[in-house]
Amino acid sequence: MVKAFCKWLLYKKWGWTLNITEAHPDKYIICLAPHTSNWDFILGLLYSRAEGMECNFMMKKEWFFWPLGPIFRKLGGIPVYRQKKSSMTDAIAESAKAEKTYHLCITPEGTRSPNPDWKKGFYFIALKAGLPILLYGIDYEKRLIQCTKTIIPSGDLENDMRNIKLYFKDFRGKIPNNFTIGDV
């Protein structure tokens, strides 16, 4: 029932289309960009439910207040404490290695404002856990959700991040001025 409703709303009512060519193994990290609006969360939630995907996501801890906190956790949310230094990437990588299936979605910009210095936690989690990174782009202008590239982290952070950012260069966020890949 939920799946059918989400498909109807996302594809029929709102007119979004898909271009998904990459395999989705038992374990992966989704790198999702651009992230320019809170609508991106709604879109991602509808997509995952329409396609029957279960996927955790990371979100700043400030969103985990009552009554949203329990709801976000139930949906797969993991609060991120950005002010305090921790070994969160290590803990998540260990958790991913221990699980039979593991799906995590991260928006590398870390904010809905223009940020040329993307967060790299998703990369280090994937590298430490030996997971592929599926590149998911959302384009509001074309009403397109696309995943046509997978990155296997090589350990060459600079080169891999350059390739990841270049993949997203032509996607148009809901608020296009809030997205940048920076100088690559």
Beta strands, then each sheet from edge to edge (+ up, - down):
strand 1: 17-20
strand 2: 27-33
strand 3: 56-60
strand 4: 77-80
strand 5: 102-106
strand 6: 133-139
strand 7: 144-151
sheet 1: 1+ 7+ 6- 2- 5- 3- 4-
end
